Amino acid sequence: MDVRFYDTQKGNSEVWDFIESLDTAAANGDSKAKELLGNIRYCMDRIADGLPHSI
């Protein structure tokens, strides 16, 4: 799946930065971050399958 993130004029992506921070937090044992990443993955899988992407 090709995912594109919005970049500011300076080339920053707040969404990508947020996802990276969740990944780091999950790797350090943060269960809430793991849950949020799971929800993001769930939605992306549903979109890839052509299904509605709400949870």
N, CA, C and O atoms as a Maestro MAE file, in Angstrom:
{
 s_m_m2io_version
 :::
 2.0.0
}

f_m_ct {
 s_m_title
 :::
 protein
 m_atom[220] {
  # First column is atom index #
  i_m_mmod_type
  r_m_x_coord
  r_m_y_coord
  r_m_z_coord
  i_m_residue_number
  s_m_chain_name
  s_m_pdb_residue_name
  s_m_pdb_atom_name
  i_m_atomic_number
  :::
  1 25 0.848 -1.163 0.000 1 A "MET " " N  " 7
  2 3 0.000 0.000 0.000 1 A "MET " " CA " 6
  3 2 0.896 1.229 0.000 1 A "MET " " C  " 6
  4 15 1.862 1.305 0.760 1 A "MET " " O  " 8
  5 25 0.577 2.172 -0.840 2 A "ASP " " N  " 7
  6 3 1.321 3.421 -0.908 2 A "ASP " " CA " 6
  7 2 0.644 4.434 0.009 2 A "ASP " " C  " 6
  8 15 -0.500 4.826 -0.222 2 A "ASP " " O  " 8
  9 25 1.354 4.849 1.042 3 A "VAL " " N  " 7
  10 3 0.813 5.818 1.991 3 A "VAL " " CA " 6
  11 2 1.595 7.115 1.841 3 A "VAL " " C  " 6
  12 15 2.826 7.117 1.847 3 A "VAL " " O  " 8
  13 25 0.872 8.203 1.707 4 A "ARG " " N  " 7
  14 3 1.509 9.514 1.597 4 A "ARG " " CA " 6
  15 2 1.081 10.365 2.778 4 A "ARG " " C  " 6
  16 15 -0.096 10.422 3.131 4 A "ARG " " O  " 8
  17 25 2.056 11.020 3.378 5 A "PHE " " N  " 7
  18 3 1.796 11.868 4.525 5 A "PHE " " CA " 6
  19 2 1.941 13.326 4.120 5 A "PHE " " C  " 6
  20 15 2.805 13.672 3.314 5 A "PHE " " O  " 8
  21 25 1.101 14.169 4.675 6 A "TYR " " N  " 7
  22 3 1.177 15.594 4.425 6 A "TYR " " CA " 6
  23 2 2.487 16.131 4.980 6 A "TYR " " C  " 6
  24 15 2.871 15.826 6.110 6 A "TYR " " O  " 8
  25 25 3.165 16.932 4.174 7 A "ASP " " N  " 7
  26 3 4.389 17.618 4.600 7 A "ASP " " CA " 6
  27 2 4.144 19.118 4.617 7 A "ASP " " C  " 6
  28 15 3.470 19.660 3.742 7 A "ASP " " O  " 8
  29 25 4.697 19.777 5.618 8 A "THR " " N  " 7
  30 3 4.625 21.234 5.664 8 A "THR " " CA " 6
  31 2 5.589 21.810 4.625 8 A "THR " " C  " 6
  32 15 6.332 21.066 3.985 8 A "THR " " O  " 8
  33 25 5.576 23.109 4.463 9 A "GLN " " N  " 7
  34 3 6.487 23.752 3.521 9 A "GLN " " CA " 6
  35 2 7.946 23.508 3.900 9 A "GLN " " C  " 6
  36 15 8.826 23.523 3.038 9 A "GLN " " O  " 8
  37 25 8.199 23.284 5.177 10 A "LYS " " N  " 7
  38 3 9.561 23.008 5.639 10 A "LYS " " CA " 6
  39 2 9.931 21.528 5.510 10 A "LYS " " C  " 6
  40 15 11.047 21.133 5.848 10 A "LYS " " O  " 8
  41 25 8.997 20.715 5.023 11 A "GLY " " N  " 7
  42 3 9.273 19.302 4.829 11 A "GLY " " CA " 6
  43 2 9.002 18.427 6.032 11 A "GLY " " C  " 6
  44 15 9.399 17.262 6.047 11 A "GLY " " O  " 8
  45 25 8.335 18.959 7.043 12 A "ASN " " N  " 7
  46 3 8.012 18.195 8.240 12 A "ASN " " CA " 6
  47 2 6.672 17.485 8.066 12 A "ASN " " C  " 6
  48 15 5.784 17.989 7.379 12 A "ASN " " O  " 8
  49 25 6.529 16.339 8.677 13 A "SER " " N  " 7
  50 3 5.264 15.613 8.659 13 A "SER " " CA " 6
  51 2 4.869 15.313 10.097 13 A "SER " " C  " 6
  52 15 5.440 14.428 10.733 13 A "SER " " O  " 8
  53 25 3.894 16.050 10.605 14 A "GLU " " N  " 7
  54 3 3.461 15.864 11.988 14 A "GLU " " CA " 6
  55 2 2.861 14.480 12.197 14 A "GLU " " C  " 6
  56 15 3.037 13.884 13.259 14 A "GLU " " O  " 8
  57 25 2.153 13.963 11.195 15 A "VAL " " N  " 7
  58 3 1.543 12.641 11.329 15 A "VAL " " CA " 6
  59 2 2.624 11.569 11.414 15 A "VAL " " C  " 6
  60 15 2.572 10.698 12.282 15 A "VAL " " O  " 8
  61 25 3.610 11.634 10.505 16 A "TRP " " N  " 7
  62 3 4.700 10.653 10.527 16 A "TRP " " CA " 6
  63 2 5.472 10.740 11.842 16 A "TRP " " C  " 6
  64 15 5.827 9.714 12.423 16 A "TRP " " O  " 8
  65 25 5.732 11.959 12.313 17 A "ASP " " N  " 7
  66 3 6.437 12.134 13.582 17 A "ASP " " CA " 6
  67 2 5.656 11.510 14.736 17 A "ASP " " C  " 6
  68 15 6.241 10.890 15.624 17 A "ASP " " O  " 8
  69 25 4.332 11.675 14.720 18 A "PHE " " N  " 7
  70 3 3.483 11.098 15.763 18 A "PHE " " CA " 6
  71 2 3.552 9.571 15.730 18 A "PHE " " C  " 6
  72 15 3.682 8.930 16.772 18 A "PHE " " O  " 8
  73 25 3.464 8.993 14.534 19 A "ILE " " N  " 7
  74 3 3.532 7.536 14.410 19 A "ILE " " CA " 6
  75 2 4.893 7.019 14.873 19 A "ILE " " C  " 6
  76 15 4.968 5.986 15.539 19 A "ILE " " O  " 8
  77 25 5.950 7.715 14.533 20 A "GLU " " N  " 7
  78 3 7.274 7.312 15.000 20 A "GLU " " CA " 6
  79 2 7.372 7.378 16.528 20 A "GLU " " C  " 6
  80 15 7.977 6.509 17.156 20 A "GLU " " O  " 8
  81 25 6.772 8.419 17.119 21 A "SER " " N  " 7
  82 3 6.809 8.530 18.582 21 A "SER " " CA " 6
  83 2 6.014 7.395 19.229 21 A "SER " " C  " 6
  84 15 6.394 6.894 20.287 21 A "SER " " O  " 8
  85 25 4.912 6.990 18.593 22 A "LEU " " N  " 7
  86 3 4.161 5.844 19.109 22 A "LEU " " CA " 6
  87 2 4.990 4.571 19.025 22 A "LEU " " C  " 6
  88 15 4.980 3.758 19.948 22 A "LEU " " O  " 8
  89 25 5.703 4.398 17.925 23 A "ASP " " N  " 7
  90 3 6.533 3.219 17.745 23 A "ASP " " CA " 6
  91 2 7.619 3.148 18.818 23 A "ASP " " C  " 6
  92 15 7.876 2.085 19.383 23 A "ASP " " O  " 8
  93 25 8.243 4.273 19.088 24 A "THR " " N  " 7
  94 3 9.276 4.326 20.120 24 A "THR " " CA " 6
  95 2 8.679 4.010 21.490 24 A "THR " " C  " 6
  96 15 9.240 3.227 22.256 24 A "THR " " O  " 8
  97 25 7.537 4.626 21.787 25 A "ALA " " N  " 7
  98 3 6.888 4.392 23.073 25 A "ALA " " CA " 6
  99 2 6.461 2.931 23.214 25 A "ALA " " C  " 6
  100 15 6.611 2.344 24.285 25 A "ALA " " O  " 8
  101 25 5.936 2.347 22.153 26 A "ALA " " N  " 7
  102 3 5.519 0.943 22.192 26 A "ALA " " CA " 6
  103 2 6.717 0.033 22.422 26 A "ALA " " C  " 6
  104 15 6.631 -0.941 23.170 26 A "ALA " " O  " 8
  105 25 7.833 0.352 21.778 27 A "ALA " " N  " 7
  106 3 9.049 -0.443 21.962 27 A "ALA " " CA " 6
  107 2 9.552 -0.368 23.404 27 A "ALA " " C  " 6
  108 15 10.234 -1.276 23.879 27 A "ALA " " O  " 8
  109 25 9.209 0.722 24.094 28 A "ASN " " N  " 7
  110 3 9.612 0.888 25.489 28 A "ASN " " CA " 6
  111 2 8.556 0.376 26.466 28 A "ASN " " C  " 6
  112 15 8.652 0.610 27.670 28 A "ASN " " O  " 8
  113 25 7.540 -0.330 25.940 29 A "GLY " " N  " 7
  114 3 6.558 -0.971 26.800 29 A "GLY " " CA " 6
  115 2 5.281 -0.199 27.055 29 A "GLY " " C  " 6
  116 15 4.482 -0.622 27.890 29 A "GLY " " O  " 8
  117 25 5.053 0.901 26.382 30 A "ASP " " N  " 7
  118 3 3.834 1.695 26.581 30 A "ASP " " CA " 6
  119 2 2.646 0.978 25.930 30 A "ASP " " C  " 6
  120 15 2.550 0.906 24.705 30 A "ASP " " O  " 8
  121 25 1.751 0.454 26.760 31 A "SER " " N  " 7
  122 3 0.631 -0.330 26.242 31 A "SER " " CA " 6
  123 2 -0.370 0.524 25.460 31 A "SER " " C  " 6
  124 15 -0.975 0.038 24.504 31 A "SER " " O  " 8
  125 25 -0.550 1.771 25.846 32 A "LYS " " N  " 7
  126 3 -1.469 2.652 25.124 32 A "LYS " " CA " 6
  127 2 -0.933 2.925 23.716 32 A "LYS " " C  " 6
  128 15 -1.703 2.960 22.756 32 A "LYS " " O  " 8
  129 25 0.378 3.118 23.589 33 A "ALA " " N  " 7
  130 3 0.987 3.334 22.275 33 A "ALA " " CA " 6
  131 2 0.822 2.090 21.411 33 A "ALA " " C  " 6
  132 15 0.552 2.200 20.215 33 A "ALA " " O  " 8
  133 25 0.983 0.904 22.005 34 A "LYS " " N  " 7
  134 3 0.794 -0.345 21.261 34 A "LYS " " CA " 6
  135 2 -0.636 -0.454 20.756 34 A "LYS " " C  " 6
  136 15 -0.878 -0.879 19.627 34 A "LYS " " O  " 8
  137 25 -1.578 -0.066 21.603 35 A "GLU " " N  " 7
  138 3 -2.990 -0.114 21.222 35 A "GLU " " CA " 6
  139 2 -3.274 0.845 20.063 35 A "GLU " " C  " 6
  140 15 -3.958 0.483 19.106 35 A "GLU " " O  " 8
  141 25 -2.749 2.062 20.154 36 A "LEU " " N  " 7
  142 3 -2.962 3.033 19.076 36 A "LEU " " CA " 6
  143 2 -2.341 2.567 17.768 36 A "LEU " " C  " 6
  144 15 -2.950 2.721 16.709 36 A "LEU " " O  " 8
  145 25 -1.140 2.002 17.822 37 A "LEU " " N  " 7
  146 3 -0.507 1.472 16.609 37 A "LEU " " CA " 6
  147 2 -1.328 0.323 16.034 37 A "LEU " " C  " 6
  148 15 -1.453 0.193 14.816 37 A "LEU " " O  " 8
  149 25 -1.877 -0.492 16.892 38 A "GLY " " N  " 7
  150 3 -2.739 -1.585 16.430 38 A "GLY " " CA " 6
  151 2 -3.968 -1.054 15.722 38 A "GLY " " C  " 6
  152 15 -4.387 -1.607 14.704 38 A "GLY " " O  " 8
  153 25 -4.552 0.013 16.250 39 A "ASN " " N  " 7
  154 3 -5.723 0.625 15.608 39 A "ASN " " CA " 6
  155 2 -5.364 1.210 14.245 39 A "ASN " " C  " 6
  156 15 -6.128 1.086 13.288 39 A "ASN " " O  " 8
  157 25 -4.207 1.843 14.166 40 A "ILE " " N  " 7
  158 3 -3.754 2.407 12.887 40 A "ILE " " CA " 6
  159 2 -3.551 1.276 11.880 40 A "ILE " " C  " 6
  160 15 -3.998 1.375 10.737 40 A "ILE " " O  " 8
  161 25 -2.882 0.206 12.297 41 A "ARG " " N  " 7
  162 3 -2.639 -0.936 11.403 41 A "ARG " " CA " 6
  163 2 -3.958 -1.564 10.953 41 A "ARG " " C  " 6
  164 15 -4.109 -1.924 9.786 41 A "ARG " " O  " 8
  165 25 -4.900 -1.693 11.867 42 A "TYR " " N  " 7
  166 3 -6.211 -2.249 11.552 42 A "TYR " " CA " 6
  167 2 -6.893 -1.427 10.452 42 A "TYR " " C  " 6
  168 15 -7.407 -1.984 9.482 42 A "TYR " " O  " 8
  169 25 -6.893 -0.122 10.610 43 A "CYS " " N  " 7
  170 3 -7.523 0.750 9.616 43 A "CYS " " CA " 6
  171 2 -6.815 0.651 8.263 43 A "CYS " " C  " 6
  172 15 -7.469 0.589 7.221 43 A "CYS " " O  " 8
  173 25 -5.494 0.637 8.281 44 A "MET " " N  " 7
  174 3 -4.747 0.544 7.025 44 A "MET " " CA " 6
  175 2 -5.015 -0.787 6.325 44 A "MET " " C  " 6
  176 15 -5.124 -0.825 5.100 44 A "MET " " O  " 8
  177 25 -5.121 -1.873 7.080 45 A "ASP " " N  " 7
  178 3 -5.433 -3.171 6.487 45 A "ASP " " CA " 6
  179 2 -6.821 -3.165 5.860 45 A "ASP " " C  " 6
  180 15 -7.020 -3.707 4.773 45 A "ASP " " O  " 8
  181 25 -7.763 -2.560 6.536 46 A "ARG " " N  " 7
  182 3 -9.132 -2.489 6.000 46 A "ARG " " CA " 6
  183 2 -9.167 -1.655 4.723 46 A "ARG " " C  " 6
  184 15 -9.857 -2.017 3.770 46 A "ARG " " O  " 8
  185 25 -8.438 -0.554 4.693 47 A "ILE " " N  " 7
  186 3 -8.385 0.275 3.493 47 A "ILE " " CA " 6
  187 2 -7.772 -0.536 2.349 47 A "ILE " " C  " 6
  188 15 -8.276 -0.506 1.226 47 A "ILE " " O  " 8
  189 25 -6.689 -1.259 2.633 48 A "ALA " " N  " 7
  190 3 -6.025 -2.073 1.605 48 A "ALA " " CA " 6
  191 2 -6.971 -3.132 1.047 48 A "ALA " " C  " 6
  192 15 -6.882 -3.491 -0.127 48 A "ALA " " O  " 8
  193 25 -7.874 -3.630 1.888 49 A "ASP " " N  " 7
  194 3 -8.839 -4.638 1.453 49 A "ASP " " CA " 6
  195 2 -10.077 -4.024 0.808 49 A "ASP " " C  " 6
  196 15 -10.967 -4.749 0.363 49 A "ASP " " O  " 8
  197 25 -10.140 -2.694 0.752 50 A "GLY " " N  " 7
  198 3 -11.270 -2.016 0.143 50 A "GLY " " CA " 6
  199 2 -12.476 -1.898 1.043 50 A "GLY " " C  " 6
  200 15 -13.587 -1.655 0.572 50 A "GLY " " O  " 8
  201 25 -12.265 -2.070 2.348 51 A "LEU " " N  " 7
  202 3 -13.361 -2.001 3.299 51 A "LEU " " CA " 6
  203 2 -13.414 -0.637 3.980 51 A "LEU " " C  " 6
  204 15 -12.445 0.121 3.928 51 A "LEU " " O  " 8
  205 25 -14.545 -0.318 4.622 52 A "PRO " " N  " 7
  206 3 -14.620 0.938 5.375 52 A "PRO " " CA " 6
  207 2 -13.519 0.989 6.419 52 A "PRO " " C  " 6
  208 15 -13.114 -0.049 6.943 52 A "PRO " " O  " 8
  209 25 -13.031 2.183 6.729 53 A "HIS " " N  " 7
  210 3 -11.872 2.300 7.606 53 A "HIS " " CA " 6
  211 2 -12.145 2.975 8.937 53 A "HIS " " C  " 6
  212 15 -11.244 3.576 9.522 53 A "HIS " " O  " 8
  213 25 -13.371 2.886 9.422 54 A "SER " " N  " 7
  214 3 -13.651 3.446 10.744 54 A "SER " " CA " 6
  215 2 -13.574 2.337 11.783 54 A "SER " " C  " 6
  216 15 -13.746 1.158 11.471 54 A "SER " " O  " 8
  217 25 -13.308 2.741 13.043 55 A "ILE " " N  " 7
  218 3 -13.285 1.765 14.127 55 A "ILE " " CA " 6
  219 2 -14.334 2.112 15.152 55 A "ILE " " C  " 6
  220 15 -14.478 1.407 16.152 55 A "ILE " " O  " 8
  :::
 }
 m_bond[219] {
  # First column is bond index #
  i_m_from
  i_m_to
  i_m_order
  :::
  1 1 2 1
  2 2 3 1
  3 3 4 2
  4 3 5 1
  5 5 6 1
  6 6 7 1
  7 7 8 2
  8 7 9 1
  9 9 10 1
  10 10 11 1
  11 11 12 2
  12 11 13 1
  13 13 14 1
  14 14 15 1
  15 15 16 2
  16 15 17 1
  17 17 18 1
  18 18 19 1
  19 19 20 2
  20 19 21 1
  21 21 22 1
  22 22 23 1
  23 23 24 2
  24 23 25 1
  25 25 26 1
  26 26 27 1
  27 27 28 2
  28 27 29 1
  29 29 30 1
  30 30 31 1
  31 31 32 2
  32 31 33 1
  33 33 34 1
  34 34 35 1
  35 35 36 2
  36 35 37 1
  37 37 38 1
  38 38 39 1
  39 39 40 2
  40 39 41 1
  41 41 42 1
  42 42 43 1
  43 43 44 2
  44 43 45 1
  45 45 46 1
  46 46 47 1
  47 47 48 2
  48 47 49 1
  49 49 50 1
  50 50 51 1
  51 51 52 2
  52 51 53 1
  53 53 54 1
  54 54 55 1
  55 55 56 2
  56 55 57 1
  57 57 58 1
  58 58 59 1
  59 59 60 2
  60 59 61 1
  61 61 62 1
  62 62 63 1
  63 63 64 2
  64 63 65 1
  65 65 66 1
  66 66 67 1
  67 67 68 2
  68 67 69 1
  69 69 70 1
  70 70 71 1
  71 71 72 2
  72 71 73 1
  73 73 74 1
  74 74 75 1
  75 75 76 2
  76 75 77 1
  77 77 78 1
  78 78 79 1
  79 79 80 2
  80 79 81 1
  81 81 82 1
  82 82 83 1
  83 83 84 2
  84 83 85 1
  85 85 86 1
  86 86 87 1
  87 87 88 2
  88 87 89 1
  89 89 90 1
  90 90 91 1
  91 91 92 2
  92 91 93 1
  93 93 94 1
  94 94 95 1
  95 95 96 2
  96 95 97 1
  97 97 98 1
  98 98 99 1
  99 99 100 2
  100 99 101 1
  101 101 102 1
  102 102 103 1
  103 103 104 2
  104 103 105 1
  105 105 106 1
  106 106 107 1
  107 107 108 2
  108 107 109 1
  109 109 110 1
  110 110 111 1
  111 111 112 2
  112 111 113 1
  113 113 114 1
  114 114 115 1
  115 115 116 2
  116 115 117 1
  117 117 118 1
  118 118 119 1
  119 119 120 2
  120 119 121 1
  121 121 122 1
  122 122 123 1
  123 123 124 2
  124 123 125 1
  125 125 126 1
  126 126 127 1
  127 127 128 2
  128 127 129 1
  129 129 130 1
  130 130 131 1
  131 131 132 2
  132 131 133 1
  133 133 134 1
  134 134 135 1
  135 135 136 2
  136 135 137 1
  137 137 138 1
  138 138 139 1
  139 139 140 2
  140 139 141 1
  141 141 142 1
  142 142 143 1
  143 143 144 2
  144 143 145 1
  145 145 146 1
  146 146 147 1
  147 147 148 2
  148 147 149 1
  149 149 150 1
  150 150 151 1
  151 151 152 2
  152 151 153 1
  153 153 154 1
  154 154 155 1
  155 155 156 2
  156 155 157 1
  157 157 158 1
  158 158 159 1
  159 159 160 2
  160 159 161 1
  161 161 162 1
  162 162 163 1
  163 163 164 2
  164 163 165 1
  165 165 166 1
  166 166 167 1
  167 167 168 2
  168 167 169 1
  169 169 170 1
  170 170 171 1
  171 171 172 2
  172 171 173 1
  173 173 174 1
  174 174 175 1
  175 175 176 2
  176 175 177 1
  177 177 178 1
  178 178 179 1
  179 179 180 2
  180 179 181 1
  181 181 182 1
  182 182 183 1
  183 183 184 2
  184 183 185 1
  185 185 186 1
  186 186 187 1
  187 187 188 2
  188 187 189 1
  189 189 190 1
  190 190 191 1
  191 191 192 2
  192 191 193 1
  193 193 194 1
  194 194 195 1
  195 195 196 2
  196 195 197 1
  197 197 198 1
  198 198 199 1
  199 199 200 2
  200 199 201 1
  201 201 202 1
  202 202 203 1
  203 203 204 2
  204 203 205 1
  205 205 206 1
  206 206 207 1
  207 207 208 2
  208 207 209 1
  209 209 210 1
  210 210 211 1
  211 211 212 2
  212 211 213 1
  213 213 214 1
  214 214 215 1
  215 215 216 2
  216 215 217 1
  217 217 218 1
  218 218 219 1
  219 219 220 2
  :::
 }
}
